[in-house]
Amino acid sequence: MQTTGSTPQTPRAGLSSLGVDIRQLAMLAALIAVWIIFQALTFTQPGSFFSAQNLFNLVIQTSVVGIMVGGMVLVIVTRQIDLSVGSVLGFTAMTLALLQSESLGLGWPWWITVIIAVAVGALIGAFSGSFIAYLGVPSFVVTLAGLLMFRNASFVVASGRTIGLPDPIFQALGSGSIGEIPTWIVCISAAVFVVYLSVNGRNRRLKRGFAVRPRWAELLVTGLSFDAIIAFASAMNSYIDPRSGQPAGIPIPALIALAVLIFLSWMTRSTRFGRYVYAIGGNPEAANLAGINVKRMTVYIFMLMGALTAIGAAVQAARLAAATTNLGKDLELEVIAGAVIGGTVLAGGSGTIIGAALGALLTSSLRNGMVLMGIATEWQNIVLGAVLLLAVLFNTFVAKRSLK
């Protein structure tokens, strides 16, 4: 006697056979096109777009937004918004700088100050989330108030000063790298793990009778992922650190960002918390009737956003070796843009961490390429605004097609 559960479903055809979201495919295609265009426009310059130094800088520049963009995805998926992340980043960076500063008589170890800053960020998130969840104040209003409050609080607590952060170990969080051999070890291990996940995941789906990619599509996606990881390692090792004269390897900020993104991707796919986030975004009333504590989840999500913002603050302050009163100004726009360009729908219920990571890389690539070309900041912002508008239109189009 046959059972329908043991029969694999019909393989998918066309692009859908790759098992990749069409928005992620479009994002990847746009990213590659942007890279090729900027390389063509800058190839005569010593620091062309694909030069080792520029790629190394691009990875570092993307790291802070990469740390924060995953949290913004969860906020937007649940039909909220957080406009205060740039100001909170500046405030938490100033907090850890004040605690580290020996000139102010404190001089606490850097790792303690980072823990405290993350706790402060989480408390700020809990403050905002409580107003939104329990008092019914719209997140736009609450976080706009936070933008004004914490930006100016940075000026108040620091009396308008820039506070230096001379600890070399702390500075490595923002500008250090791991070197050539550790880079190859990390990337080869990651590439092998990707192959393992692909094979194991396919076998599990076949055993349970779920649809799988055709074998050629599985090999293509896995092979491209493997090659991308090895190419990344090669690019990072091709940059020679001027301080040591040795290959720099992967920047430490990039490792922090990747660790955060991998954790968030796992959490959204494999935990109850992640399932609750998307359930709330899909239909908050139904989620509440299903037994999900929507109000408490909202507070938790904003707490997570605040903690991630503080981690980004530590990396940014370490990179600059100082905390300034303008640190993080307008960063909320790049974080939100990265999430939306990466496929997160502002209406809620839809968005992925991988897509947001690609979106953050695209926005950083656009900014980086335009800086290489000497384009004024005003025009850079015009271009980024236009790209954001196009991304929203594309997401709306895809969402409407999926409903047909």
Steps between C-alpha positions, in 0.01 A plus 500: 500500500651831390492814705493845346744630760785289362468622140717799407313788349552606139822696453459868430583646160671816381656747740282366782692171472797679657300535820604865538269796561460701179570817697832359616587401144416851379704648784801283415473592133478870586799472732716335233390760243591786737844349564569458128386856421713657773802291399457616140477863613800484738735244340754768400536617861763350734221426751247353258182339632644147481836595649599301809501806723155618389341156543650478848363847583160413352470197728581712806261777390216250462557337840321749728188513281525120465492458878188714534303416184389156621336653805326755280360215289330354810365842596354566152368144461284561811359815334708744707787738425798629700623846402717539808779247428750761379453713811506196730825392335652841577374495859620147580837572336534809720400292803778245449747779417426679827543177694831423326642849525786524747496879477161495673629280779322179395720299267290182510613198291366519144309173517305612808409827328375310194279277717358806677440675166311195369291496819427872458396439139268219607346721771438774247333242276286382790402863571391557139335161466296550819359829375407334171363174638331597826408867448406473134722784380597450131858383454564785257426755773683317780818445301491849347495631856789266578694636202475852644553401864804274470676710236495796732566285808836416342585871497384542859691207657821584313463878528552518124845335512657231288635225727797298381519122537871411496478133610657305207308180582172690488602672176550158341122448521462771237813483288686177581518187288583135563781438250552264207504150653202550735307646206555188291410277795175691565396519134586142405314378808202716405507374139508136614215571742294648216547179301401294805185707554405460136542122496341447841210731424427325170506157661267611779250651254504185287444281806197707602357514148548874448584664167871537427705682242608306192849362549650748251342792690628365832852471359479848346384677817743308724789549258441874468479535878824302541677712236374825653645410840839406352503816286426706812796344682728564204388863474556570869843336493602696192501821705835557671474662841735803488576465871623141486581453132301174510164399342228655714235229473141541611431820696380438855193728449395275210527190721281668762242596235502150348458341843201724574339435160551123522350494849198707394449288188503184714269657756240607245502160328535255788363645823160573648598865537560528126169332414320737737658803329363402159165397646460844656600668176254291301202572725548643853139430602516137391837460670354633824203263474745214439655563841800715399564784743529768231572783743783318674645388164498862381705603802745214444547594133579862585735384776684285244517798264646714778760238594610458137522877466735511800719230345513711185589800717797314650629405153454852362666666799786250488554567131524877559688454830265764640138578581369821349172677564399450135579129489223306324329808358258399220608135538139401561428587137767260371386220732135535397601533134712184523209304644245627248730473197572145617135404460343577837144622443404812696146367540647220713501122493774453240878537506817297534833550674693390191312746281565782748872414506508527120310828525752639747786394272330665202449833678860495626624414149308790349636739761854365464499514120366853490765614747769350274354697210504822703122545493371752755314373808179671390497300174588181687190543716285573194616174338443298818153651536415406142625144554290473817190617311561247222549224758166580665325497161662165415405347837142620451489350152633164620258495794202566270608226259533251786135564594374410152 
